[in-house]
């Protein structure tokens, strides 16, 4: 599936999301995050275009495109940008 729309919004509790229609939404606060974290969120949401859940196939695809995704996710979890 291809990206239908790429949207940037203020999100309260998420860094990003992907809908069944292929809309990828990114949190505006990502602009303040380290580039490695932004890359992780982008790859994560793009993988949801194929696998809408967080099952084994999703994580296999995520690892294929970003080998160090766990490191990036850990770093992102330490970033406190939400008010």
PALUMTOR-233586 format. One record per residue (C-alpha): residue in three letters; chain; x, y, z. Coordinates in nm, 2 decimals, padded with zeros to 4 digits, always signed. Each point is the difference from the previous one (the first is absolute). Example, Ala and Ser with C-alpha at 12.3 -4.5 7.8 and 13.67 -1.06 7.14 Angstrom:
! residues 2
<node><tornu>ala</tornu><drenpa>A</drenpa><xx>+01.23</xx><yy>-00.45</yy><zz>+00.78</zz></node>
<node><tornu>ser</tornu><drenpa>A</drenpa><xx>+00.14</xx><yy>+00.34</yy><zz>-00.07</zz></node>
END
This chain:
! residues 83
<node><tornu>unk</tornu><drenpa>A</drenpa><xx>+00.00</xx><yy>+00.00</yy><zz>+00.00</zz></node>
<node><tornu>unk</tornu><drenpa>A</drenpa><xx>+00.12</xx><yy>+00.35</yy><zz>-00.07</zz></node>
<node><tornu>unk</tornu><drenpa>A</drenpa><xx>-00.03</xx><yy>+00.31</yy><zz>+00.22</zz></node>
<node><tornu>unk</tornu><drenpa>A</drenpa><xx>-00.34</xx><yy>+00.16</yy><zz>-00.06</zz></node>
<node><tornu>unk</tornu><drenpa>A</drenpa><xx>+00.08</xx><yy>+00.32</yy><zz>+00.20</zz></node>
<node><tornu>unk</tornu><drenpa>A</drenpa><xx>+00.28</xx><yy>+00.11</yy><zz>+00.22</zz></node>
<node><tornu>unk</tornu><drenpa>A</drenpa><xx>-00.13</xx><yy>+00.23</yy><zz>+00.27</zz></node>
<node><tornu>unk</tornu><drenpa>A</drenpa><xx>+00.18</xx><yy>+00.18</yy><zz>+00.28</zz></node>
<node><tornu>unk</tornu><drenpa>A</drenpa><xx>-00.21</xx><yy>+00.09</yy><zz>+00.30</zz></node>
<node><tornu>unk</tornu><drenpa>A</drenpa><xx>+00.03</xx><yy>+00.07</yy><zz>+00.37</zz></node>
<node><tornu>unk</tornu><drenpa>A</drenpa><xx>-00.06</xx><yy>-00.34</yy><zz>+00.17</zz></node>
<node><tornu>unk</tornu><drenpa>A</drenpa><xx>-00.03</xx><yy>-00.03</yy><zz>+00.37</zz></node>
<node><tornu>unk</tornu><drenpa>A</drenpa><xx>+00.11</xx><yy>-00.36</yy><zz>+00.06</zz></node>
<node><tornu>unk</tornu><drenpa>A</drenpa><xx>+00.16</xx><yy>-00.14</yy><zz>-00.32</zz></node>
<node><tornu>unk</tornu><drenpa>A</drenpa><xx>+00.30</xx><yy>+00.07</yy><zz>-00.21</zz></node>
<node><tornu>unk</tornu><drenpa>A</drenpa><xx>-00.19</xx><yy>-00.12</yy><zz>-00.31</zz></node>
<node><tornu>unk</tornu><drenpa>A</drenpa><xx>-00.27</xx><yy>-00.22</yy><zz>-00.14</zz></node>
<node><tornu>unk</tornu><drenpa>A</drenpa><xx>-00.11</xx><yy>-00.17</yy><zz>-00.32</zz></node>
<node><tornu>unk</tornu><drenpa>A</drenpa><xx>-00.36</xx><yy>-00.06</yy><zz>-00.10</zz></node>
<node><tornu>unk</tornu><drenpa>A</drenpa><xx>-00.15</xx><yy>-00.28</yy><zz>-00.21</zz></node>
<node><tornu>unk</tornu><drenpa>A</drenpa><xx>-00.04</xx><yy>+00.25</yy><zz>-00.28</zz></node>
<node><tornu>unk</tornu><drenpa>A</drenpa><xx>+00.37</xx><yy>+00.06</yy><zz>-00.01</zz></node>
<node><tornu>unk</tornu><drenpa>A</drenpa><xx>+00.01</xx><yy>+00.33</yy><zz>+00.17</zz></node>
<node><tornu>unk</tornu><drenpa>A</drenpa><xx>+00.31</xx><yy>+00.06</yy><zz>+00.20</zz></node>
<node><tornu>unk</tornu><drenpa>A</drenpa><xx>-00.02</xx><yy>+00.25</yy><zz>+00.28</zz></node>
<node><tornu>unk</tornu><drenpa>A</drenpa><xx>+00.32</xx><yy>+00.13</yy><zz>+00.17</zz></node>
<node><tornu>unk</tornu><drenpa>A</drenpa><xx>+00.01</xx><yy>+00.20</yy><zz>+00.32</zz></node>
<node><tornu>unk</tornu><drenpa>A</drenpa><xx>+00.11</xx><yy>+00.36</yy><zz>-00.05</zz></node>
<node><tornu>unk</tornu><drenpa>A</drenpa><xx>+00.23</xx><yy>-00.04</yy><zz>+00.31</zz></node>
<node><tornu>unk</tornu><drenpa>A</drenpa><xx>+00.22</xx><yy>-00.24</yy><zz>-00.19</zz></node>
<node><tornu>unk</tornu><drenpa>A</drenpa><xx>+00.18</xx><yy>+00.30</yy><zz>-00.15</zz></node>
<node><tornu>unk</tornu><drenpa>A</drenpa><xx>+00.17</xx><yy>+00.04</yy><zz>+00.34</zz></node>
<node><tornu>unk</tornu><drenpa>A</drenpa><xx>+00.10</xx><yy>-00.37</yy><zz>+00.02</zz></node>
<node><tornu>unk</tornu><drenpa>A</drenpa><xx>+00.34</xx><yy>-00.14</yy><zz>-00.11</zz></node>
<node><tornu>unk</tornu><drenpa>A</drenpa><xx>+00.01</xx><yy>-00.09</yy><zz>-00.36</zz></node>
<node><tornu>unk</tornu><drenpa>A</drenpa><xx>+00.05</xx><yy>-00.36</yy><zz>+00.08</zz></node>
<node><tornu>unk</tornu><drenpa>A</drenpa><xx>-00.33</xx><yy>+00.00</yy><zz>+00.19</zz></node>
<node><tornu>unk</tornu><drenpa>A</drenpa><xx>-00.18</xx><yy>+00.17</yy><zz>-00.29</zz></node>
<node><tornu>unk</tornu><drenpa>A</drenpa><xx>+00.13</xx><yy>-00.26</yy><zz>-00.23</zz></node>
<node><tornu>unk</tornu><drenpa>A</drenpa><xx>-00.13</xx><yy>-00.27</yy><zz>+00.23</zz></node>
<node><tornu>unk</tornu><drenpa>A</drenpa><xx>-00.35</xx><yy>+00.15</yy><zz>+00.01</zz></node>
<node><tornu>unk</tornu><drenpa>A</drenpa><xx>-00.01</xx><yy>+00.03</yy><zz>-00.37</zz></node>
<node><tornu>unk</tornu><drenpa>A</drenpa><xx>+00.11</xx><yy>-00.35</yy><zz>-00.07</zz></node>
<node><tornu>unk</tornu><drenpa>A</drenpa><xx>-00.23</xx><yy>-00.13</yy><zz>+00.27</zz></node>
<node><tornu>unk</tornu><drenpa>A</drenpa><xx>-00.30</xx><yy>+00.16</yy><zz>-00.15</zz></node>
<node><tornu>unk</tornu><drenpa>A</drenpa><xx>+00.09</xx><yy>-00.09</yy><zz>-00.35</zz></node>
<node><tornu>unk</tornu><drenpa>A</drenpa><xx>+00.02</xx><yy>-00.37</yy><zz>+00.11</zz></node>
<node><tornu>unk</tornu><drenpa>A</drenpa><xx>-00.36</xx><yy>+00.04</yy><zz>+00.12</zz></node>
<node><tornu>unk</tornu><drenpa>A</drenpa><xx>-00.10</xx><yy>+00.05</yy><zz>-00.36</zz></node>
<node><tornu>unk</tornu><drenpa>A</drenpa><xx>+00.06</xx><yy>-00.37</yy><zz>-00.05</zz></node>
<node><tornu>unk</tornu><drenpa>A</drenpa><xx>-00.07</xx><yy>-00.13</yy><zz>+00.36</zz></node>
<node><tornu>unk</tornu><drenpa>A</drenpa><xx>-00.25</xx><yy>+00.21</yy><zz>+00.20</zz></node>
<node><tornu>unk</tornu><drenpa>A</drenpa><xx>+00.08</xx><yy>-00.19</yy><zz>+00.32</zz></node>
<node><tornu>unk</tornu><drenpa>A</drenpa><xx>+00.32</xx><yy>-00.05</yy><zz>+00.21</zz></node>
<node><tornu>unk</tornu><drenpa>A</drenpa><xx>+00.03</xx><yy>-00.37</yy><zz>-00.08</zz></node>
<node><tornu>unk</tornu><drenpa>A</drenpa><xx>+00.31</xx><yy>-00.20</yy><zz>-00.09</zz></node>
<node><tornu>unk</tornu><drenpa>A</drenpa><xx>-00.03</xx><yy>+00.08</yy><zz>-00.37</zz></node>
<node><tornu>unk</tornu><drenpa>A</drenpa><xx>-00.01</xx><yy>+00.37</yy><zz>+00.08</zz></node>
<node><tornu>unk</tornu><drenpa>A</drenpa><xx>+00.31</xx><yy>-00.02</yy><zz>+00.21</zz></node>
<node><tornu>unk</tornu><drenpa>A</drenpa><xx>+00.18</xx><yy>-00.21</yy><zz>-00.26</zz></node>
<node><tornu>unk</tornu><drenpa>A</drenpa><xx>-00.07</xx><yy>+00.26</yy><zz>-00.26</zz></node>
<node><tornu>unk</tornu><drenpa>A</drenpa><xx>+00.11</xx><yy>+00.28</yy><zz>+00.24</zz></node>
<node><tornu>unk</tornu><drenpa>A</drenpa><xx>+00.33</xx><yy>-00.18</yy><zz>+00.07</zz></node>
<node><tornu>unk</tornu><drenpa>A</drenpa><xx>+00.05</xx><yy>-00.05</yy><zz>-00.38</zz></node>
<node><tornu>unk</tornu><drenpa>A</drenpa><xx>-00.01</xx><yy>+00.38</yy><zz>-00.06</zz></node>
<node><tornu>unk</tornu><drenpa>A</drenpa><xx>+00.15</xx><yy>+00.12</yy><zz>+00.33</zz></node>
<node><tornu>unk</tornu><drenpa>A</drenpa><xx>+00.23</xx><yy>-00.25</yy><zz>+00.17</zz></node>
<node><tornu>unk</tornu><drenpa>A</drenpa><xx>+00.05</xx><yy>+00.22</yy><zz>+00.31</zz></node>
<node><tornu>unk</tornu><drenpa>A</drenpa><xx>-00.37</xx><yy>+00.08</yy><zz>+00.05</zz></node>
<node><tornu>unk</tornu><drenpa>A</drenpa><xx>+00.01</xx><yy>-00.11</yy><zz>+00.36</zz></node>
<node><tornu>unk</tornu><drenpa>A</drenpa><xx>+00.28</xx><yy>+00.24</yy><zz>+00.08</zz></node>
<node><tornu>unk</tornu><drenpa>A</drenpa><xx>-00.19</xx><yy>+00.28</yy><zz>-00.17</zz></node>
<node><tornu>unk</tornu><drenpa>A</drenpa><xx>-00.32</xx><yy>-00.08</yy><zz>+00.18</zz></node>
<node><tornu>unk</tornu><drenpa>A</drenpa><xx>+00.18</xx><yy>+00.00</yy><zz>+00.33</zz></node>
<node><tornu>unk</tornu><drenpa>A</drenpa><xx>+00.14</xx><yy>+00.34</yy><zz>-00.07</zz></node>
<node><tornu>unk</tornu><drenpa>A</drenpa><xx>-00.34</xx><yy>+00.13</yy><zz>-00.10</zz></node>
<node><tornu>unk</tornu><drenpa>A</drenpa><xx>-00.16</xx><yy>-00.13</yy><zz>+00.32</zz></node>
<node><tornu>unk</tornu><drenpa>A</drenpa><xx>+00.25</xx><yy>+00.22</yy><zz>+00.19</zz></node>
<node><tornu>unk</tornu><drenpa>A</drenpa><xx>-00.10</xx><yy>+00.31</yy><zz>-00.19</zz></node>
<node><tornu>unk</tornu><drenpa>A</drenpa><xx>-00.26</xx><yy>+00.20</yy><zz>+00.19</zz></node>
<node><tornu>unk</tornu><drenpa>A</drenpa><xx>-00.17</xx><yy>+00.23</yy><zz>-00.24</zz></node>
<node><tornu>unk</tornu><drenpa>A</drenpa><xx>-00.36</xx><yy>-00.03</yy><zz>+00.10</zz></node>
<node><tornu>unk</tornu><drenpa>A</drenpa><xx>-00.14</xx><yy>+00.26</yy><zz>+00.23</zz></node>
END
